[in-house]
Amino acid sequence: MSSYMEAAAAARAAEAKTEGLLRGACALLAAAAALLVGLNTQTETVLFIRKKATVKDVQALWVLAMAAAAAAGYHLLQLLRCFYLSRFADGKPCRHRRAIAWLCFLLDKGCAYMTFATTVAAAQACVVALYGTHALQWTKLCNIYTRFCEQVAGSLVCAMLAAVGTALLSVVSARNLFRLYPSMLSPPPSSFVG
């Protein structure tokens, strides 16, 4: 019986370590996306006028910067929770375990949706900046602000990878949540040969 308990404790520690690594990667990717797009500016001269492209020129990019920064902060807090649980809570019973699991599950889902939605909205705005829209007489901007567009593209890649990682973390938190509930299936009949 003790070998089973030791194996279960080792499996929980490995799961917490894997979740921590994934959360750390998501925090780094989201922070990289927020920094790349948030600090991105480029100044060019167009028809003898100096124009400066910033993230505030495209509202979707500004929202992406704020959402990616919020996601990075959230993953950092969850990473600290993982470290605490792996170091100090070694299988100790917690009265509020289900409530905490539900809270983590819902926050992970919300973070995944927010990160994905803001990244896709920013990508759509960047497609307009890349190709222009002739019906609305919007010209291409990426042939003028090339470095700005390249950095935005890098931030979109980082943000999309963070969104995929956050979706995976949502699956992990769902598994952690539903593992706390007993199975509703009846156990298979035992075949006792006497």
N, CA, C and O atoms as a DFTB+ gen file, in Angstrom:
776 C
 N C O
     1  1       0.819      -1.197       0.000
     2  2       0.000       0.000       0.000
     3  2       0.859       1.256       0.000
     4  3       0.513       2.250      -0.638
     5  1       1.978       1.212       0.715
     6  2       2.821       2.394       0.778
     7  2       3.500       2.663      -0.575
     8  3       3.753       3.817      -0.920
     9  1       3.791       1.615      -1.332
    10  2       4.391       1.825      -2.650
    11  2       3.395       2.505      -3.600
    12  3       3.786       3.301      -4.454
    13  1       2.110       2.183      -3.444
    14  2       1.081       2.846      -4.237
    15  2       1.004       4.327      -3.878
    16  3       0.887       5.172      -4.765
    17  1       1.069       4.649      -2.590
    18  2       1.009       6.033      -2.134
    19  2       2.235       6.809      -2.609
    20  3       2.122       7.971      -3.000
    21  1       3.401       6.172      -2.577
    22  2       4.616       6.821      -3.046
    23  2       4.555       7.074      -4.551
    24  3       4.980       8.126      -5.029
    25  1       4.024       6.105      -5.292
    26  2       3.892       6.267      -6.736
    27  2       2.900       7.379      -7.064
    28  3       3.130       8.158      -7.989
    29  1       1.803       7.462      -6.320
    30  2       0.812       8.513      -6.542
    31  2       1.401       9.879      -6.215
    32  3       1.143      10.850      -6.927
    33  1       2.195       9.966      -5.140
    34  2       2.825      11.237      -4.778
    35  2       3.848      11.646      -5.835
    36  3       3.961      12.827      -6.166
    37  1       4.592      10.678      -6.363
    38  2       5.570      10.980      -7.415
    39  2       4.869      11.435      -8.689
    40  3       5.351      12.336      -9.375
    41  1       3.731      10.815      -9.010
    42  2       2.967      11.216     -10.199
    43  2       2.422      12.629     -10.030
    44  3       2.452      13.417     -10.975
    45  1       1.921      12.962      -8.833
    46  2       1.416      14.320      -8.584
    47  2       2.545      15.354      -8.697
    48  3       2.345      16.443      -9.235
    49  1       3.720      15.005      -8.188
    50  2       4.858      15.925      -8.274
    51  2       5.277      16.138      -9.732
    52  3       5.606      17.256     -10.131
    53  1       5.264      15.065     -10.521
    54  2       5.621      15.192     -11.941
    55  2       4.582      16.030     -12.688
    56  3       4.938      16.829     -13.554
    57  1       3.294      15.850     -12.357
    58  2       2.248      16.651     -12.989
    59  2       2.391      18.125     -12.627
    60  3       2.226      18.997     -13.480
    61  1       2.699      18.403     -11.358
    62  2       2.871      19.790     -10.930
    63  2       4.084      20.418     -11.617
    64  3       4.053      21.595     -11.978
    65  1       5.152      19.635     -11.797
    66  2       6.342      20.151     -12.469
    67  2       6.045      20.448     -13.940
    68  3       6.465      21.478     -14.466
    69  1       5.321      19.544     -14.599
    70  2       4.958      19.753     -15.996
    71  2       4.054      20.968     -16.150
    72  3       4.243      21.780     -17.056
    73  1       3.068      21.090     -15.257
    74  2       2.187      22.255     -15.304
    75  2       2.984      23.533     -15.062
    76  3       2.745      24.547     -15.718
    77  1       3.918      23.492     -14.137
    78  2       4.745      24.662     -13.861
    79  2       5.597      25.061     -15.053
    80  3       5.731      26.246     -15.357
    81  1       6.176      24.069     -15.731
    82  2       6.976      24.372     -16.924
    83  2       6.119      24.983     -18.028
    84  3       6.534      25.934     -18.690
    85  1       4.920      24.432     -18.223
    86  2       4.029      24.965     -19.255
    87  2       3.557      26.375     -18.895
    88  3       3.460      27.242     -19.764
    89  1       3.267      26.599     -17.621
    90  2       2.859      27.939     -17.185
    91  2       4.003      28.935     -17.343
    92  3       3.782      30.077     -17.744
    93  1       5.224      28.504     -17.028
    94  2       6.373      29.382     -17.210
    95  2       6.585      29.742     -18.669
    96  3       6.881      30.892     -18.993
    97  1       6.432      28.753     -19.556
    98  2       6.572      29.014     -20.987
    99  2       5.484      29.972     -21.473
   100  3       5.765      30.880     -22.256
   101  1       4.251      29.777     -21.015
   102  2       3.158      30.673     -21.417
   103  2       3.388      32.091     -20.889
   104  3       3.113      33.066     -21.587
   105  1       3.891      32.204     -19.660
   106  2       4.166      33.524     -19.094
   107  2       5.253      34.235     -19.904
   108  3       5.144      35.430     -20.181
   109  1       6.296      33.502     -20.280
   110  2       7.368      34.106     -21.075
   111  2       6.884      34.519     -22.462
   112  3       7.214      35.603     -22.943
   113  1       6.101      33.652     -23.102
   114  2       5.592      33.984     -24.437
   115  2       4.636      35.173     -24.403
   116  3       4.700      36.052     -25.261
   117  1       3.754      35.195     -23.413
   118  2       2.807      36.310     -23.312
   119  2       3.542      37.609     -22.981
   120  3       3.205      38.665     -23.518
   121  1       4.537      37.538     -22.106
   122  2       5.310      38.740     -21.783
   123  2       6.096      39.223     -23.002
   124  3       6.192      40.425     -23.249
   125  1       6.658      38.280     -23.762
   126  2       7.387      38.659     -24.979
   127  2       6.447      39.326     -25.979
   128  3       6.808      40.322     -26.607
   129  1       5.249      38.780     -26.125
   130  2       4.276      39.385     -27.047
   131  2       3.896      40.788     -26.589
   132  3       3.827      41.712     -27.399
   133  1       3.651      40.945     -25.290
   134  2       3.269      42.263     -24.774
   135  2       4.394      43.272     -24.954
   136  3       4.142      44.415     -25.335
   137  1       5.625      42.868     -24.688
   138  2       6.752      43.789     -24.823
   139  2       7.049      44.122     -26.286
   140  3       7.325      45.273     -26.627
   141  1       6.989      43.103     -27.143
   142  2       7.268      43.354     -28.561
   143  2       6.283      44.332     -29.179
   144  3       6.675      45.243     -29.908
   145  1       5.017      44.140     -28.890
   146  2       4.020      45.018     -29.507
   147  2       3.873      46.324     -28.731
   148  3       3.616      47.368     -29.330
   149  1       4.031      46.282     -27.416
   150  2       3.823      47.480     -26.602
   151  2       4.918      48.517     -26.746
   152  3       4.641      49.715     -26.684
   153  1       6.146      48.088     -26.934
   154  2       7.266      49.024     -27.033
   155  2       7.682      49.303     -28.473
   156  3       8.724      49.916     -28.707
   157  1       6.898      48.870     -29.420
   158  2       7.234      48.976     -30.829
   159  2       6.859      50.349     -31.377
   160  3       5.700      50.754     -31.300
   161  1       7.824      51.055     -31.924
   162  2       7.571      52.319     -32.625
   163  2       8.533      52.418     -33.805
   164  3       9.609      51.820     -33.795
   165  1       8.136      53.168     -34.807
   166  2       9.009      53.442     -35.945
   167  2       8.622      54.791     -36.520
   168  3       7.439      55.091     -36.686
   169  1       9.620      55.599     -36.822
   170  2       9.398      56.915     -37.406
   171  2       9.923      56.912     -38.837
   172  3      11.052      56.494     -39.096
   173  1       9.103      57.378     -39.749
   174  2       9.473      57.460     -41.174
   175  2       9.056      58.821     -41.711
   176  3       8.158      59.471     -41.176
   177  1       9.718      59.231     -42.762
   178  2       9.359      60.477     -43.451
   179  2       8.535      60.127     -44.678
   180  3       8.993      59.412     -45.568
   181  1       7.316      60.639     -44.711
   182  2       6.404      60.396     -45.820
   183  2       6.001      61.758     -46.385
   184  3       5.335      62.546     -45.714
   185  1       6.407      62.022     -47.615
   186  2       6.115      63.294     -48.282
   187  2       6.553      64.487     -47.425
   188  3       5.764      65.400     -47.182
   189  1       7.788      64.478     -46.977
   190  2       8.409      65.546     -46.192
   191  2       7.784      65.722     -44.808
   192  3       8.028      66.729     -44.144
   193  1       6.996      64.770     -44.377
   194  2       6.375      64.840     -43.047
   195  2       6.837      63.622     -42.255
   196  3       6.757      62.489     -42.730
   197  1       7.322      63.872     -41.039
   198  2       7.765      62.769     -40.188
   199  2       6.550      62.178     -39.487
   200  3       5.826      62.867     -38.768
   201  1       6.349      60.891     -39.714
   202  2       5.222      60.186     -39.087
   203  2       5.768      59.075     -38.214
   204  3       6.755      58.421     -38.554
   205  1       5.115      58.875     -37.093
   206  2       5.551      57.863     -36.139
   207  2       4.446      56.820     -35.977
   208  3       3.304      57.153     -35.659
   209  1       4.801      55.561     -36.198
   210  2       3.845      54.463     -36.007
   211  2       4.037      53.904     -34.596
   212  3       5.147      53.534     -34.213
   213  1       2.968      53.848     -33.843
   214  2       2.996      53.274     -32.489
   215  2       1.861      52.280     -32.349
   216  3       0.997      52.154     -33.217
   217  1       1.893      51.590     -31.243
   218  2       0.879      50.573     -31.005
   219  2      -0.501      51.201     -30.802
   220  3      -1.518      50.553     -31.051
   221  1      -0.541      52.442     -30.356
   222  2      -1.829      53.105     -30.123
   223  2      -2.518      53.527     -31.409
   224  3      -3.683      53.924     -31.381
   225  1      -1.816      53.449     -32.541
   226  2      -2.440      53.779     -33.824
   227  2      -3.462      52.732     -34.244
   228  3      -4.419      53.048     -34.952
   229  1      -3.269      51.498     -33.815
   230  2      -4.197      50.405     -34.127
   231  2      -4.738      49.889     -32.799
   232  3      -4.004      49.294     -32.010
   233  1      -6.017      50.118     -32.562
   234  2      -6.627      49.777     -31.272
   235  2      -6.479      48.293     -30.942
   236  3      -6.289      47.943     -29.778
   237  1      -6.562      47.428     -31.929
   238  2      -6.453      45.988     -31.676
   239  2      -5.065      45.609     -31.156
   240  3      -4.932      44.686     -30.352
   241  1      -4.044      46.315     -31.608
   242  2      -2.693      46.041     -31.103
   243  2      -2.543      46.491     -29.663
   244  3      -1.875      45.828     -28.869
   245  1      -3.157      47.608     -29.321
   246  2      -3.114      48.081     -27.937
   247  2      -3.836      47.103     -27.017
   248  3      -3.358      46.810     -25.921
   249  1      -4.973      46.603     -27.455
   250  2      -5.706      45.618     -26.659
   251  2      -4.888      44.328     -26.525
   252  3      -4.873      43.711     -25.460
   253  1      -4.210      43.922     -27.602
   254  2      -3.346      42.741     -27.531
   255  2      -2.232      42.936     -26.515
   256  3      -1.935      42.023     -25.745
   257  1      -1.610      44.111     -26.499
   258  2      -0.536      44.372     -25.544
   259  2      -1.041      44.266     -24.108
   260  3      -0.374      43.673     -23.260
   261  1      -2.202      44.830     -23.831
   262  2      -2.752      44.790     -22.477
   263  2      -3.192      43.368     -22.095
   264  3      -2.954      42.924     -20.972
   265  1      -3.829      42.664     -23.027
   266  2      -4.282      41.305     -22.737
   267  2      -3.102      40.353     -22.550
   268  3      -3.142      39.484     -21.679
   269  1      -2.060      40.510     -23.354
   270  2      -0.880      39.651     -23.210
   271  2      -0.166      39.931     -21.897
   272  3       0.336      39.006     -21.258
   273  1      -0.114      41.189     -21.486
   274  2       0.497      41.525     -20.195
   275  2      -0.319      40.942     -19.046
   276  3       0.249      40.431     -18.080
   277  1      -1.638      41.012     -19.143
   278  2      -2.497      40.426     -18.109
   279  2      -2.337      38.909     -18.071
   280  3      -2.287      38.320     -16.991
   281  1      -2.256      38.281     -19.227
   282  2      -2.068      36.825     -19.276
   283  2      -0.721      36.433     -18.685
   284  3      -0.626      35.428     -17.980
   285  1       0.316      37.206     -18.960
   286  2       1.637      36.909     -18.393
   287  2       1.605      37.020     -16.872
   288  3       2.176      36.178     -16.178
   289  1       0.949      38.040     -16.355
   290  2       0.813      38.182     -14.903
   291  2       0.019      37.054     -14.283
   292  3       0.384      36.543     -13.224
   293  1      -1.072      36.660     -14.938
   294  2      -1.882      35.546     -14.443
   295  2      -1.075      34.254     -14.414
   296  3      -1.124      33.518     -13.429
   297  1      -0.336      33.971     -15.479
   298  2       0.457      32.739     -15.507
   299  2       1.577      32.775     -14.473
   300  3       1.947      31.736     -13.928
   301  1       2.116      33.950     -14.200
   302  2       3.136      34.062     -13.169
   303  2       2.555      33.750     -11.789
   304  3       3.182      33.052     -10.992
   305  1       1.364      34.264     -11.512
   306  2       0.702      33.952     -10.239
   307  2       0.388      32.461     -10.128
   308  3       0.584      31.860      -9.071
   309  1      -0.095      31.869     -11.207
   310  2      -0.386      30.437     -11.187
   311  2       0.896      29.616     -11.059
   312  3       0.886      28.545     -10.453
   313  1       1.986      30.107     -11.618
   314  2       3.271      29.430     -11.482
   315  2       3.715      29.427     -10.022
   316  3       4.234      28.424      -9.533
   317  1       3.516      30.532      -9.334
   318  2       3.818      30.585      -7.907
   319  2       2.947      29.618      -7.120
   320  3       3.412      29.001      -6.162
   321  1       1.680      29.481      -7.518
   322  2       0.789      28.515      -6.869
   323  2       1.292      27.088      -7.084
   324  3       1.255      26.268      -6.167
   325  1       1.762      26.796      -8.296
   326  2       2.304      25.459      -8.581
   327  2       3.534      25.171      -7.729
   328  3       3.680      24.073      -7.192
   329  1       4.424      26.166      -7.605
   330  2       5.613      25.979      -6.776
   331  2       5.226      25.744      -5.321
   332  3       5.809      24.893      -4.648
   333  1       4.245      26.496      -4.836
   334  2       3.802      26.322      -3.455
   335  2       3.230      24.932      -3.241
   336  3       3.564      24.258      -2.266
   337  1       2.372      24.507      -4.151
   338  2       1.751      23.187      -3.985
   339  2       2.774      22.065      -4.091
   340  3       2.660      21.063      -3.385
   341  1       3.767      22.213      -4.955
   342  2       4.748      21.139      -5.101
   343  2       5.742      21.108      -3.939
   344  3       6.290      20.052      -3.626
   345  1       5.977      22.238      -3.306
   346  2       6.964      22.291      -2.219
   347  2       6.366      22.075      -0.832
   348  3       6.937      21.358      -0.012
   349  1       5.215      22.697      -0.571
   350  2       4.734      22.763       0.801
   351  2       3.449      21.994       1.086
   352  3       3.177      21.688       2.247
   353  1       2.667      21.678       0.097
   354  2       1.358      21.075       0.341
   355  2       1.350      19.575       0.117
   356  3       0.296      19.034      -0.216
   357  1       2.422      18.895       0.273
   358  2       2.615      17.466      -0.009
   359  2       1.428      16.579       0.380
   360  3       1.501      15.827       1.352
   361  1       0.357      16.672      -0.369
   362  2      -0.789      15.782      -0.168
   363  2      -1.619      16.116       1.056
   364  3      -2.456      15.307       1.458
   365  1      -1.421      17.268       1.660
   366  2      -2.210      17.656       2.826
   367  2      -3.632      17.955       2.379
   368  3      -3.837      18.573       1.335
   369  1      -4.614      17.523       3.158
   370  2      -6.001      17.780       2.752
   371  2      -6.332      19.274       2.856
   372  3      -5.884      19.971       3.767
   373  1      -7.109      19.724       1.918
   374  2      -7.545      21.126       1.876
   375  2      -9.066      21.143       1.818
   376  3      -9.676      20.467       0.990
   377  1      -9.668      21.924       2.707
   378  2     -11.138      21.957       2.753
   379  2     -11.738      22.591       1.508
   380  3     -12.863      22.267       1.125
   381  1     -11.007      23.478       0.884
   382  2     -11.544      24.230      -0.252
   383  2     -10.943      23.768      -1.570
   384  3     -10.839      24.554      -2.512
   385  1     -10.554      22.528      -1.647
   386  2      -9.871      22.033      -2.847
   387  2     -10.741      22.138      -4.093
   388  3     -10.263      22.548      -5.150
   389  1     -12.015      21.770      -3.975
   390  2     -12.902      21.837      -5.149
   391  2     -13.147      23.272      -5.586
   392  3     -13.168      23.559      -6.782
   393  1     -13.333      24.173      -4.634
   394  2     -13.567      25.578      -4.980
   395  2     -12.341      26.175      -5.674
   396  3     -12.479      26.926      -6.639
   397  1     -11.163      25.848      -5.194
   398  2      -9.937      26.343      -5.815
   399  2      -9.774      25.742      -7.204
   400  3      -9.364      26.431      -8.137
   401  1     -10.095      24.458      -7.344
   402  2      -9.994      23.816      -8.660
   403  2     -10.970      24.443      -9.653
   404  3     -10.621      24.656     -10.814
   405  1     -12.196      24.742      -9.201
   406  2     -13.162      25.399     -10.076
   407  2     -12.688      26.794     -10.465
   408  3     -12.819      27.197     -11.621
   409  1     -12.137      27.531      -9.504
   410  2     -11.645      28.878      -9.787
   411  2     -10.503      28.838     -10.803
   412  3     -10.480      29.631     -11.744
   413  1      -9.564      27.923     -10.614
   414  2      -8.450      27.798     -11.564
   415  2      -8.946      27.387     -12.947
   416  3      -8.463      27.897     -13.958
   417  1      -9.905      26.471     -12.996
   418  2     -10.464      26.024     -14.269
   419  2     -11.118      27.181     -15.008
   420  3     -10.864      27.374     -16.197
   421  1     -11.962      27.958     -14.321
   422  2     -12.665      29.061     -14.968
   423  2     -11.698      30.178     -15.377
   424  3     -11.853      30.771     -16.445
   425  1     -10.710      30.464     -14.538
   426  2      -9.735      31.490     -14.895
   427  2      -8.863      31.050     -16.065
   428  3      -8.532      31.863     -16.928
   429  1      -8.489      29.775     -16.104
   430  2      -7.709      29.275     -17.237
   431  2      -8.511      29.342     -18.530
   432  3      -7.981      29.722     -19.574
   433  1      -9.784      28.976     -18.462
   434  2     -10.643      29.078     -19.648
   435  2     -10.757      30.530     -20.112
   436  3     -10.613      30.819     -21.300
   437  1     -11.015      31.438     -19.176
   438  2     -11.133      32.848     -19.522
   439  2      -9.852      33.404     -20.108
   440  3      -9.889      34.178     -21.064
   441  1      -8.720      33.016     -19.542
   442  2      -7.429      33.485     -20.056
   443  2      -7.176      32.937     -21.462
   444  3      -6.661      33.645     -22.326
   445  1      -7.538      31.684     -21.680
   446  2      -7.352      31.087     -23.010
   447  2      -8.213      31.809     -24.050
   448  3      -7.734      32.134     -25.137
   449  1      -9.477      32.057     -23.719
   450  2     -10.359      32.745     -24.655
   451  2      -9.883      34.171     -24.912
   452  3      -9.870      34.626     -26.056
   453  1      -9.494      34.876     -23.854
   454  2      -9.048      36.260     -23.998
   455  2      -7.787      36.344     -24.861
   456  3      -7.694      37.187     -25.752
   457  1      -6.833      35.477     -24.593
   458  2      -5.580      35.511     -25.342
   459  2      -5.816      35.183     -26.809
   460  3      -5.278      35.848     -27.694
   461  1      -6.617      34.160     -27.064
   462  2      -6.890      33.774     -28.442
   463  2      -7.678      34.858     -29.181
   464  3      -7.357      35.193     -30.321
   465  1      -8.700      35.400     -28.536
   466  2      -9.549      36.401     -29.202
   467  2      -8.780      37.678     -29.519
   468  3      -8.915      38.223     -30.614
   469  1      -7.984      38.155     -28.585
   470  2      -7.243      39.387     -28.852
   471  2      -6.149      39.175     -29.898
   472  3      -5.854      40.075     -30.683
   473  1      -5.551      37.990     -29.907
   474  2      -4.523      37.707     -30.913
   475  2      -5.128      37.645     -32.305
   476  3      -4.550      38.176     -33.253
   477  1      -6.275      37.008     -32.439
   478  2      -6.926      36.914     -33.752
   479  2      -7.412      38.283     -34.209
   480  3      -7.316      38.604     -35.394
   481  1      -7.931      39.095     -33.295
   482  2      -8.371      40.443     -33.671
   483  2      -7.186      41.298     -34.129
   484  3      -7.293      42.048     -35.098
   485  1      -6.067      41.178     -33.431
   486  2      -4.874      41.929     -33.833
   487  2      -4.346      41.425     -35.176
   488  3      -3.885      42.215     -36.000
   489  1      -4.412      40.118     -35.394
   490  2      -3.967      39.571     -36.685
   491  2      -4.838      40.076     -37.819
   492  3      -4.334      40.370     -38.903
   493  1      -6.131      40.180     -37.584
   494  2      -7.028      40.698     -38.611
   495  2      -6.692      42.158     -38.932
   496  3      -6.695      42.551     -40.098
   497  1      -6.407      42.955     -37.911
   498  2      -6.027      44.352     -38.153
   499  2      -4.703      44.430     -38.900
   500  3      -4.496      45.326     -39.719
   501  1      -3.810      43.492     -38.616
   502  2      -2.513      43.493     -39.296
   503  2      -2.641      43.072     -40.762
   504  3      -1.856      43.519     -41.598
   505  1      -3.594      42.242     -41.075
   506  2      -3.826      41.874     -42.475
   507  2      -4.277      43.092     -43.263
   508  3      -3.877      43.273     -44.413
   509  1      -5.106      43.926     -42.654
   510  2      -5.524      45.165     -43.318
   511  2      -4.325      46.080     -43.524
   512  3      -4.196      46.711     -44.573
   513  1      -3.435      46.157     -42.510
   514  2      -2.237      46.997     -42.650
   515  2      -1.274      46.429     -43.681
   516  3      -0.549      47.178     -44.336
   517  1      -1.263      45.110     -43.826
   518  2      -0.340      44.476     -44.770
   519  2      -0.807      44.627     -46.213
   520  3      -0.012      44.978     -47.085
   521  1      -2.073      44.368     -46.472
   522  2      -2.589      44.377     -47.844
   523  2      -3.393      45.624     -48.196
   524  3      -3.579      45.929     -49.374
   525  1      -3.871      46.349     -47.181
   526  2      -4.717      47.500     -47.458
   527  2      -6.133      47.064     -47.820
   528  3      -6.397      45.879     -48.020
   529  1      -7.021      48.016     -47.900
   530  2      -8.394      47.756     -48.314
   531  2      -8.763      48.819     -49.338
   532  3      -9.002      49.978     -48.996
   533  1      -8.806      48.405     -50.592
   534  2      -9.047      49.361     -51.670
   535  2     -10.463      49.917     -51.644
   536  3     -10.665      51.066     -52.036
   537  1     -11.435      49.160     -51.206
   538  2     -12.815      49.645     -51.164
   539  2     -12.961      50.804     -50.179
   540  3     -13.785      51.695     -50.386
   541  1     -12.169      50.793     -49.114
   542  2     -12.222      51.869     -48.124
   543  2     -11.112      52.893     -48.323
   544  3     -10.990      53.843     -47.549
   545  1     -10.311      52.701     -49.349
   546  2      -9.192      53.564     -49.682
   547  2      -8.144      53.602     -48.562
   548  3      -7.554      54.647     -48.288
   549  1      -7.921      52.449     -47.920
   550  2      -6.857      52.318     -46.936
   551  2      -5.647      51.748     -47.658
   552  3      -5.739      50.695     -48.289
   553  1      -4.547      52.416     -47.574
   554  2      -3.346      51.970     -48.269
   555  2      -2.559      50.988     -47.407
   556  3      -2.772      50.863     -46.201
   557  1      -1.651      50.306     -48.073
   558  2      -0.756      49.396     -47.368
   559  2       0.173      50.218     -46.475
   560  3       0.708      51.244     -46.896
   561  1       0.356      49.759     -45.250
   562  2       1.238      50.474     -44.346
   563  2       2.545      49.731     -44.105
   564  3       3.536      50.335     -43.695
   565  1       2.554      48.448     -44.351
   566  2       3.747      47.663     -44.035
   567  2       4.884      47.899     -45.015
   568  3       6.028      47.560     -44.711
   569  1       4.607      48.468     -46.180
   570  2       5.719      48.799     -47.061
   571  2       6.367      50.121     -46.648
   572  3       7.465      50.433     -47.109
   573  1       5.707      50.905     -45.785
   574  2       6.292      52.132     -45.246
   575  2       6.968      51.839     -43.904
   576  3       8.121      52.216     -43.692
   577  1       6.256      51.172     -43.008
   578  2       6.758      50.860     -41.662
   579  2       7.130      49.378     -41.593
   580  3       6.446      48.593     -40.936
   581  1       8.193      49.007     -42.260
   582  2       8.560      47.594     -42.384
   583  2       8.971      46.992     -41.042
   584  3       8.472      45.930     -40.669
   585  1       9.868      47.649     -40.314
   586  2      10.341      47.102     -39.046
   587  2       9.201      47.011     -38.041
   588  3       9.115      46.039     -37.291
   589  1       8.337      47.998     -38.017
   590  2       7.182      47.984     -37.127
   591  2       6.318      46.758     -37.399
   592  3       5.904      46.069     -36.466
   593  1       6.047      46.486     -38.657
   594  2       5.209      45.343     -39.032
   595  2       5.891      44.013     -38.714
   596  3       5.232      43.051     -38.320
   597  1       7.211      43.963     -38.887
   598  2       7.920      42.721     -38.574
   599  2       7.882      42.424     -37.076
   600  3       7.728      41.269     -36.679
   601  1       8.019      43.451     -36.249
   602  2       7.936      43.231     -34.806
   603  2       6.527      42.857     -34.378
   604  3       6.351      42.042     -33.472
   605  1       5.538      43.434     -35.008
   606  2       4.151      43.060     -34.706
   607  2       3.908      41.602     -35.100
   608  3       3.222      40.870     -34.386
   609  1       4.468      41.183     -36.231
   610  2       4.316      39.784     -36.643
   611  2       4.968      38.851     -35.631
   612  3       4.406      37.804     -35.312
   613  1       6.132      39.208     -35.125
   614  2       6.778      38.401     -34.091
   615  2       5.957      38.333     -32.823
   616  3       5.879      37.283     -32.184
   617  1       5.342      39.446     -32.452
   618  2       4.500      39.430     -31.253
   619  2       3.243      38.597     -31.466
   620  3       2.754      37.959     -30.534
   621  1       2.715      38.602     -32.695
   622  2       1.541      37.763     -32.975
   623  2       1.884      36.277     -32.878
   624  3       1.078      35.483     -32.394
   625  1       3.077      35.902     -33.338
   626  2       3.508      34.501     -33.219
   627  2       3.634      34.117     -31.746
   628  3       3.153      33.062     -31.333
   629  1       4.281      34.977     -30.953
   630  2       4.419      34.695     -29.520
   631  2       3.053      34.609     -28.835
   632  3       2.822      33.724     -28.010
   633  1       2.156      35.528     -29.180
   634  2       0.830      35.534     -28.564
   635  2       0.028      34.307     -28.957
   636  3      -0.700      33.760     -28.129
   637  1       0.144      33.860     -30.211
   638  2      -0.596      32.659     -30.624
   639  2      -0.045      31.416     -29.932
   640  3      -0.811      30.538     -29.536
   641  1       1.273      31.336     -29.782
   642  2       1.855      30.212     -29.038
   643  2       1.425      30.240     -27.575
   644  3       1.168      29.195     -26.977
   645  1       1.348      31.437     -27.003
   646  2       0.855      31.560     -25.627
   647  2      -0.612      31.139     -25.534
   648  3      -1.016      30.521     -24.549
   649  1      -1.410      31.469     -26.553
   650  2      -2.823      31.066     -26.558
   651  2      -2.960      29.548     -26.643
   652  3      -3.808      28.968     -25.966
   653  1      -2.142      28.904     -27.462
   654  2      -2.182      27.436     -27.567
   655  2      -1.750      26.807     -26.245
   656  3      -2.363      25.846     -25.781
   657  1      -0.694      27.350     -25.642
   658  2      -0.250      26.843     -24.345
   659  2      -1.296      27.035     -23.269
   660  3      -1.474      26.171     -22.411
   661  1      -1.995      28.167     -23.306
   662  2      -3.049      28.427     -22.334
   663  2      -4.224      27.470     -22.538
   664  3      -4.862      27.060     -21.568
   665  1      -4.509      27.117     -23.773
   666  2      -5.560      26.124     -24.029
   667  2      -5.153      24.766     -23.465
   668  3      -5.985      24.057     -22.899
   669  1      -3.892      24.402     -23.613
   670  2      -3.412      23.152     -23.014
   671  2      -3.507      23.198     -21.492
   672  3      -3.869      22.206     -20.858
   673  1      -3.184      24.340     -20.913
   674  2      -3.307      24.483     -19.458
   675  2      -4.760      24.410     -19.015
   676  3      -5.052      23.954     -17.910
   677  1      -5.658      24.851     -19.857
   678  2      -7.079      24.735     -19.545
   679  2      -7.501      23.271     -19.488
   680  3      -8.334      22.889     -18.666
   681  1      -6.926      22.460     -20.361
   682  2      -7.202      21.022     -20.329
   683  2      -6.647      20.404     -19.051
   684  3      -7.288      19.550     -18.438
   685  1      -5.459      20.838     -18.652
   686  2      -4.846      20.325     -17.418
   687  2      -5.693      20.704     -16.210
   688  3      -5.919      19.875     -15.328
   689  1      -6.161      21.939     -16.161
   690  2      -6.980      22.347     -15.017
   691  2      -8.335      21.645     -15.020
   692  3      -8.890      21.375     -13.955
   693  1      -8.876      21.345     -16.204
   694  2     -10.119      20.565     -16.268
   695  2      -9.888      19.160     -15.724
   696  3     -10.724      18.623     -14.997
   697  1      -8.751      18.567     -16.081
   698  2      -8.413      17.235     -15.558
   699  2      -8.258      17.277     -14.040
   700  3      -8.746      16.393     -13.336
   701  1      -7.574      18.310     -13.537
   702  2      -7.402      18.435     -12.094
   703  2      -8.734      18.641     -11.378
   704  3      -8.928      18.150     -10.266
   705  1      -9.641      19.360     -12.012
   706  2     -10.946      19.593     -11.406
   707  2     -11.778      18.319     -11.361
   708  3     -12.281      17.937     -10.304
   709  1     -11.922      17.662     -12.505
   710  2     -12.823      16.521     -12.562
   711  2     -12.242      15.273     -11.925
   712  3     -12.947      14.281     -11.738
   713  1     -10.974      15.316     -11.595
   714  2     -10.388      14.220     -10.841
   715  2     -10.853      14.242      -9.384
   716  3     -10.768      13.227      -8.693
   717  1     -11.335      15.377      -8.920
   718  2     -11.796      15.510      -7.538
   719  2     -13.189      14.924      -7.325
   720  3     -13.611      14.723      -6.186
   721  1     -13.899      14.653      -8.405
   722  2     -15.250      14.109      -8.300
   723  2     -15.191      12.596      -8.508
   724  3     -14.468      12.114      -9.379
   725  1     -15.955      11.848      -7.705
   726  2     -15.934      10.390      -7.882
   727  2     -16.591       9.993      -9.198
   728  3     -17.429      10.715      -9.739
   729  1     -16.202       8.861      -9.683
   730  2     -16.732       8.367     -10.945
   731  2     -18.196       7.995     -10.776
   732  3     -18.593       7.418      -9.764
   733  1     -18.989       8.332     -11.779
   734  2     -20.418       8.001     -11.747
   735  2     -20.680       6.628     -12.346
   736  3     -21.796       6.113     -12.265
   737  1     -19.672       6.046     -12.935
   738  2     -19.820       4.723     -13.522
   739  2     -19.721       3.667     -12.440
   740  3     -18.954       3.806     -11.487
   741  1     -20.492       2.627     -12.594
   742  2     -20.380       1.543     -11.627
   743  2     -19.112       0.759     -11.914
   744  3     -18.722       0.609     -13.072
   745  1     -18.476       0.264     -10.887
   746  2     -17.238      -0.503     -11.130
   747  2     -17.538      -1.770     -11.906
   748  3     -18.630      -2.326     -11.793
   749  1     -16.582      -2.228     -12.689
   750  2     -16.822      -3.449     -13.456
   751  2     -17.009      -4.633     -12.504
   752  3     -16.382      -4.697     -11.447
   753  1     -17.877      -5.564     -12.892
   754  2     -18.100      -6.722     -12.014
   755  2     -16.813      -7.539     -11.890
   756  3     -16.103      -7.774     -12.868
   757  1     -16.543      -7.956     -10.673
   758  2     -15.338      -8.755     -10.464
   759  2     -15.649     -10.214     -10.798
   760  3     -16.716     -10.744     -10.489
   761  1     -14.699     -10.808     -11.421
   762  2     -14.894     -12.222     -11.776
   763  2     -14.113     -13.056     -10.757
   764  3     -12.913     -13.294     -10.891
   765  1     -14.843     -13.479      -9.749
   766  2     -14.256     -14.261      -8.683
   767  2     -14.458     -15.727      -9.009
   768  3     -15.585     -16.218      -9.076
   769  1     -13.373     -16.399      -9.205
   770  2     -13.436     -17.832      -9.469
   771  2     -13.065     -18.527      -8.177
   772  3     -11.934     -18.413      -7.706
   773  1     -13.976     -19.219      -7.626
   774  2     -13.736     -19.786      -6.315
   775  2     -13.515     -21.188      -6.362
   776  3     -13.297     -21.813      -5.325
